[in-house]
Amino acid sequence: MTRFVIDLGDVPLSKEATMALNADLQKVALSHIAGLQLDKPWVLRFPRDWWGFILRKDFEGILDGQKALEKGLLQTAGRM
């Protein structure tokens, strides 16, 4: 499974800078994915609780992927 994560830790960013960085990163990643010209429709989700997106072949995969990612993110942050 391919995953890309950018964790800026405690880098002080304003809300505007955070939103701009997220938009730029999403634009670059989605542009590269579009260039792959995948052979069938894929499902894309932008989670509300964290920056980024999840891409899977079906909706069930999206839900499973989000659960796994959030579990990993919470453990990494020391919240579990």
N, C-alpha and C positions, 0 to 999 in steps of 0.2 A: 504494500500500500504506500502510495506517495503522499507525504505530508510536508508542508512548509509552514514553519512557525517563526514569527519574529516577536521576540519578547524584549521590550525596551525597559523592563524593570521600573526603576524609579526616575527615569529621565523626565525632567519637568517639561511637560507640553501643555499648552493651553488647549481648551476644548476645540478651538478653531484649527489649531495645528494638528491635533489628533484626528479630527474629521478629514482634513485635507490629506494627511498621510494615508489614512485608510482608503480614501477614494482613489488615490494614485496607485496604491498597491493592488487594489481590486481591479482597476482598469488595466494595469499591466498583465496581471494573471489571467483575466478574462480574455484579453487580446491574444495571448499565447494559446489559450485553450481553443478559441475560435479558429486560429490558424491551423490547428490539428485536423480540422474538418472531420470530426468523429462521425461514424456511420449511422448512428441512430440518436434520437432525442435523449438528452440527459436531464436530470432534475437538479436544480440549483436552489440553495437556501441561504439566506442571509440571516443568521441568528440575531435575536434582539439583545441578548445579554452580553455579547462580546463581538469584537471586530473581526471581520473576515467572511468567508463563505464556505459552504460544503457542496461538493459536486458528486453525484452518484448516478447510477444507471436507473434507479427507481426510487419511489418515495419511501418505501420501507428502509432502503439503504441510507437515505437521508436521516431518518429518525435514529437508526442504529449508530450511524456515524456521529451524529450530534451527541448522543448519550456517551459514547466512548470518548469523544474529544473533551466534553465537559468534565467527565470523571477524571481524565488525565490532567486537565487544566486546574481543577480544584486540588488534586493531590500535589501537583507541582507548586501551587501557591501556599501549601501548608494549611489548607482550610478543612481537610478531612482527617 
